[in-house]
Amino acid sequence: MPFALTEAAEGVFVRAGACAEASAANADGIANSGFIVGASGVAVIDPGGSLLDGQRLGAAIRATTRLPIRYVIMTHAHPDHVFGGGAFLPDHPAFVGHWRLPAALATRSAYDHARLAAILGEAATGDPVSPTLLVRDSLTLDLGGRVLRLRAYGRAHSDSDLTVLDQATSTLWAGDLLFVRRVPALEGNLKGWLTAIDEISAIPAARAIPGHGPASVPWPEGAADERRYLTLLLHDVRAAIAAGTDIEGAAATAARGESRKWALFDSYNGHNVIVAYKELQWD
């Protein structure tokens, strides 16, 4: 599968992931991944969805710059964002993540590995690398006159979400706190995600790189569709609970007004409703 890069801003390179489920054809390259080049080094952001995907990203970096890879930043624990990490071990970077990321990886990686290996084969799958440089609130990294500001969030899309702001170009790497065109996937906390959208919308950026979607979108306008969907999900699930609708009934009906507006809607909306229902039934 060709590894096409977009330079979303000066020195900010993005591989837009396939809008599809993981397959042998795409090597689980279904999330946006990429890198930022400074004067003295490179930061990888989300190293790919498999060892093979990470190796392809590494080759693309080497075709772009010979500067050393200083950091591999992981925006959260989901396999399409972290399983390429092992491809960068020979570069000896610092692996960076949310303070909850080590526990999240320890809990889920064996299951994720088995599921992914069944699709890709063992040799292509790899394993994530647990971070040793942890972000509890915020952290600043310097690539040589190029400052990256990292911020950790509470439970939202997941329980280990992290954003990266490249100050030089006012580019916000939002991870899966931002989905564009592909329906958002909820694992963490719906109300927390809506709060996080408000927080990241206040970040002074010119553009954002979503976890899934195009290489970049204008900011903060690029969050409008996701905010609308999650707000409707919250409204409809609360209404279902108030009406005494059981969880299966809610999953079949809530947020259906968004069905034509998102790719992979039917694959994820029902699960989103179930996660939200379990959260909101105790409000």
Backbone hydrogen bonds, N-H to C=O, Kabsch-Sander energy under -0.5 kcal/mol:
donor,donor_aa,acceptor,acceptor_aa,energy
4,A,2,P,-0.9
6,T,14,V,-2.6
8,A,6,T,-1.3
8,A,12,V,-1.4
9,A,12,V,-1.0
12,V,9,A,-2.7
13,F,11,G,-0.6
13,F,35,F,-2.9
14,V,6,T,-2.9
15,R,33,S,-3.7
16,A,14,V,-0.7
18,A,29,G,-2.4
20,A,18,A,-1.8
27,A,23,S,-1.3
28,D,23,S,-0.8
29,G,26,N,-2.5
30,I,28,D,-1.7
32,N,211,G,-2.8
33,S,15,R,-1.9
34,G,45,I,-1.5
34,G,46,D,-0.5
35,F,13,F,-2.1
36,I,43,A,-2.3
37,V,11,G,-2.3
38,G,36,I,-0.6
38,G,41,G,-3.1
39,A,144,G,-1.4
40,S,143,L,-2.9
41,G,143,L,-1.0
42,V,68,P,-2.2
43,A,36,I,-2.3
44,V,71,Y,-2.9
45,I,34,G,-2.5
46,D,44,V,-0.5
46,D,73,I,-3.3
51,L,124,A,-0.6
51,L,125,T,-1.6
52,L,124,A,-2.1
54,G,50,S,-2.8
55,Q,51,L,-2.4
56,R,52,L,-2.0
57,L,53,D,-2.1
58,G,54,G,-2.7
59,A,55,Q,-2.2
60,A,56,R,-2.0
61,I,57,L,-2.3
62,R,58,G,-2.3
63,A,59,A,-1.5
64,T,60,A,-0.6
64,T,61,I,-1.3
65,T,61,I,-2.8
70,R,42,V,-2.1
70,R,68,P,-0.9
71,Y,42,V,-1.6
72,V,94,A,-2.5
73,I,44,V,-3.4
74,M,96,V,-2.6
75,T,73,I,-0.5
81,H,78,H,-2.3
82,V,78,H,-0.8
82,V,79,P,-0.6
83,F,79,P,-2.0
84,G,48,G,-2.3
85,G,82,V,-2.2
86,G,127,D,-0.8
87,A,84,G,-1.6
88,F,85,G,-2.0
89,L,86,G,-1.1
91,D,88,F,-1.4
92,H,89,L,-1.7
94,A,70,R,-2.8
95,F,93,P,-0.5
96,V,72,V,-3.0
96,V,94,A,-0.5
97,G,133,L,-1.9
99,W,135,V,-1.8
101,L,98,H,-1.8
104,A,100,R,-2.0
105,L,101,L,-2.8
106,A,102,P,-2.3
107,T,103,A,-1.9
108,R,104,A,-1.9
109,S,105,L,-2.5
112,D,108,R,-2.6
113,H,109,S,-2.9
114,A,110,A,-2.2
115,R,111,Y,-2.3
116,L,112,D,-2.5
117,A,113,H,-3.0
118,A,114,A,-1.5
119,I,115,R,-0.6
119,I,116,L,-0.9
120,L,116,L,-3.0
121,G,117,A,-2.0
124,A,121,G,-0.5
125,T,121,G,-0.8
125,T,122,E,-0.8
126,G,122,E,-0.9
130,S,128,P,-0.5
132,T,95,F,-1.8
133,L,95,F,-2.3
134,L,132,T,-0.7
135,V,97,G,-2.2
136,R,134,L,-0.6
139,L,150,L,-2.0
141,L,148,L,-2.6
143,L,146,R,-2.9
148,L,141,L,-3.1
149,R,165,L,-2.4
150,L,139,L,-3.4
150,L,148,L,-0.6
151,R,163,T,-2.0
152,A,137,D,-2.5
153,Y,161,D,-1.9
156,A,158,S,-3.1
162,L,75,T,-1.4
163,T,151,R,-2.2
164,V,173,W,-2.2
165,L,149,R,-2.4
166,D,164,V,-0.6
166,D,171,T,-3.1
167,Q,147,V,-1.9
167,Q,165,L,-0.9
169,T,166,D,-0.7
170,S,166,D,-1.0
171,T,166,D,-1.7
172,L,170,S,-0.5
172,L,207,R,-2.5
173,W,164,V,-3.9
173,W,171,T,-0.6
174,A,172,L,-0.9
174,A,209,I,-2.0
175,G,209,I,-0.6
177,L,174,A,-1.6
178,L,175,G,-1.4
180,V,212,H,-2.3
182,R,180,V,-1.3
183,V,263,A,-2.3
187,E,157,H,-1.8
187,E,185,A,-0.5
188,G,156,A,-0.6
188,G,157,H,-1.6
189,N,156,A,-2.4
193,W,189,N,-2.2
194,L,190,L,-2.2
195,T,191,K,-2.1
196,A,192,G,-2.3
197,I,193,W,-2.4
198,D,194,L,-1.7
199,E,195,T,-2.1
200,I,196,A,-3.1
201,S,197,I,-2.2
202,A,198,D,-0.9
202,A,199,E,-0.6
203,I,200,I,-1.2
205,A,203,I,-2.0
206,A,170,S,-2.7
207,R,170,S,-1.5
208,A,217,V,-2.7
209,I,172,L,-2.9
211,G,175,G,-1.7
211,G,178,L,-2.1
212,H,178,L,-1.0
217,V,208,A,-2.3
219,W,206,A,-1.7
222,G,218,P,-2.2
223,A,220,P,-2.1
224,A,221,E,-1.9
227,R,223,A,-2.5
228,R,224,A,-2.2
229,Y,225,D,-2.4
230,L,226,E,-2.6
231,T,227,R,-2.3
232,L,228,R,-2.2
233,L,229,Y,-2.5
234,L,230,L,-2.3
235,H,231,T,-2.3
236,D,232,L,-3.1
237,V,233,L,-2.4
238,R,234,L,-2.2
239,A,235,H,-2.3
240,A,236,D,-2.3
241,I,237,V,-2.4
242,A,238,R,-2.5
243,A,239,A,-1.8
244,G,241,I,-1.3
245,T,240,A,-2.6
250,A,246,D,-2.4
251,A,247,I,-2.2
252,A,248,E,-1.2
253,T,249,G,-0.7
253,T,250,A,-1.1
254,A,250,A,-3.0
256,R,253,T,-1.6
258,E,255,A,-2.0
259,S,256,R,-1.9
261,K,258,E,-2.0
263,A,181,R,-3.0
265,F,262,W,-0.9
267,S,264,L,-0.7
268,Y,264,L,-0.9
268,Y,265,F,-1.1
269,N,265,F,-2.9
272,N,268,Y,-2.5
273,V,269,N,-2.5
274,I,270,G,-2.0
275,V,271,H,-2.5
276,A,272,N,-2.6
277,Y,273,V,-3.0
278,K,274,I,-2.1
279,E,275,V,-1.5
280,L,276,A,-2.9
281,Q,277,Y,-2.1
282,W,279,E,-0.6
283,D,280,L,-1.8
